[in-house]
Amino acid sequence: MDETSRAILTVSGVLFGFFFAAFWWILNRELTFKEEERHFKPATGVLMVSMALLATFGIVIPLHRAAQANSALLTSYHGILLALIAVYGYMLIELGHYGIYQPPKYTTRSEKFFCIATVLIVIGLAARWWLFR
């Protein structure tokens, strides 16, 4: 594995950890409310999509390429992929367990604006990079 791939994996692993900590902060905050007052905020969805993108493009794909070049890494690649899927599933299960999948009770104008802006920017850049090369 080359130095650039190692750097990508290191940065992605650290960022994934920070994102997971943010998820726990969000979940912990929601648990301070009564179950009927809990809700799934748009920002939580953006965070979870960010984690999926980071895991895919910053961890899984670089490890897959490394495993293709060196078959001794194949078992590690499979284990890390399964662990990422399990961690993400765990997050979804926890949200369901604590009744967070309720529609937002309210959203602010700025929340809607920044959520829409973020989604449009991500979709626009993805389209530019992969569809319009």
Secondary structure by P-SEA (a helix, b strand, c coil): ccaaaaaaaaaaaaaaaaaaaaaaaaaaaaaccccccccccaaaaaaaaaaaaaaacccaaaaaaaaaacccaaaaaaaaaaaaaaaaaaaaaaaaaaccccccccccaaaaaaaaaaaaaaaaaaaaacccc
